[in-house]
């Protein structure tokens, strides 16, 4: 990681992508239809739930932010340069850190909306 600003920017990117996948329908309802095709269903109170492993990961913001964080960590330039074990630990650590930032942003944003 080059600097703190870049890390925080990746945290915001993680939040934005996870928020898009979990809460938003996207243009022409593409993301909403993708969630339904992957198995996300809604109960009588419009609360999403998953019918399989993939849909459970997309129905939950915390789970989705973790997977998005891992994906962004995998694509990060600093992680690709590391050795095998260090690479795995870097991906896990950075993915969890990016997820934590995304969760904090989501908590802050949901409190601001209320």
C-alpha positions as MATLAB code, in Angstrom:
seq = 'XXXXXXXXXXXXXXXXXXXXXXXXXXXXXXXXXXXXXXXXXXXXXXXXXXXXXXXXXXXXXXXXXXXXXXXXXXXXXXXXXXXXXXXXXXXXXXXXXXXXXXXXXXXXXXXXXX';
ca = [
       0.000    0.000    0.000;
       1.516    3.285   -1.060;
      -0.076    5.531    1.549;
      -2.938    6.036    3.940;
      -4.985    8.049    1.443;
      -4.884    5.236   -1.102;
      -5.943    2.721    1.550;
      -8.919    4.863    2.601;
      -9.837    5.336   -1.075;
      -9.861    1.557   -1.523;
     -12.080    1.348    1.571;
     -14.548    3.751   -0.048;
     -14.389    1.706   -3.259;
     -15.160   -1.426   -1.239;
     -18.136    0.308    0.386;
     -19.439    1.606   -2.933;
     -19.285   -1.769   -4.705;
     -20.734   -3.696   -1.749;
     -23.511   -1.115   -1.339;
     -24.319   -1.384   -5.043;
     -24.489   -5.183   -4.909;
     -26.560   -5.396   -1.718;
     -28.887   -2.386   -1.692;
     -29.202   -0.850   -5.151;
     -30.862   -2.004   -8.353;
     -28.503   -0.226  -10.730;
     -29.286    1.063  -14.191;
     -32.141   -0.767  -15.934;
     -32.492   -2.893  -12.765;
     -29.422   -4.938  -13.795;
     -28.093   -5.458  -10.270;
     -31.560   -6.195   -8.870;
     -32.148   -8.851  -11.518;
     -28.657  -10.277  -10.930;
     -29.434  -10.673   -7.204;
     -32.677  -12.507   -8.005;
     -30.938  -14.790  -10.526;
     -28.271  -15.598   -7.953;
     -30.970  -16.638   -5.472;
     -31.699  -13.623   -3.269;
     -35.326  -13.622   -2.132;
     -37.316  -11.230    0.047;
     -39.589  -11.999    2.991;
     -42.910  -10.318    3.815;
     -41.018   -7.371    5.356;
     -38.792   -6.888    2.260;
     -35.781   -8.233    4.137;
     -33.435  -10.068    1.760;
     -32.300  -13.616    2.425;
     -30.177  -16.043    0.460;
     -31.241  -19.405   -0.887;
     -27.669  -20.611   -1.539;
     -24.105  -19.743   -0.569;
     -23.626  -17.075   -3.249;
     -26.951  -15.379   -2.584;
     -26.277  -15.361    1.163;
     -23.029  -13.492    0.465;
     -24.879  -10.891   -1.607;
     -27.878  -10.506    0.725;
     -25.683   -9.490    3.689;
     -23.705   -6.233    3.523;
     -21.040   -7.442    5.938;
     -20.483  -10.644    3.933;
     -20.524   -8.849    0.604;
     -18.059   -6.195    1.785;
     -15.696   -8.973    2.870;
     -15.744  -10.617   -0.562;
     -15.414   -7.288   -2.356;
     -12.535   -6.376   -0.012;
     -10.761   -9.647   -0.830;
     -11.244   -9.008   -4.547;
      -9.838   -5.477   -4.308;
      -6.937   -6.714   -2.165;
      -6.187   -9.365   -4.770;
      -6.030   -6.711   -7.483;
      -3.909   -4.391   -5.349;
      -0.399   -3.927   -6.708;
       1.405   -4.419   -3.379;
      -0.204   -7.794   -2.716;
       0.827   -9.227   -6.084;
       4.517   -8.580   -5.347;
       4.610  -10.638   -2.134;
       5.674  -14.277   -1.685;
       3.067  -17.077   -1.505;
       2.318  -17.153    2.230;
       2.830  -13.422    2.622;
       0.528  -12.869   -0.358;
      -2.226  -14.974    1.209;
      -1.891  -13.214    4.570;
      -1.808   -9.822    2.848;
      -4.990  -10.582    0.906;
      -6.775  -11.783    4.037;
      -5.580   -8.874    6.179;
      -6.164   -6.190    3.597;
      -9.545   -7.655    2.590;
     -10.710   -7.649    6.206;
      -9.416   -4.118    6.722;
     -11.177   -2.840    3.609;
     -14.354   -4.595    4.741;
     -14.085   -2.949    8.164;
     -13.748    0.481    6.557;
     -16.772   -0.250    4.342;
     -18.834   -1.363    7.349;
     -17.890    1.784    9.278;
     -18.867    3.954    6.304;
     -22.148    2.068    5.943;
     -22.935    2.476    9.653;
     -22.150    6.189    9.473;
     -24.224    6.683    6.334;
     -27.213    4.785    7.736;
     -27.130    6.917   10.903;
     -26.984   10.087    8.800;
     -30.029    9.035    6.805;
     -32.220    8.501    9.898;
];
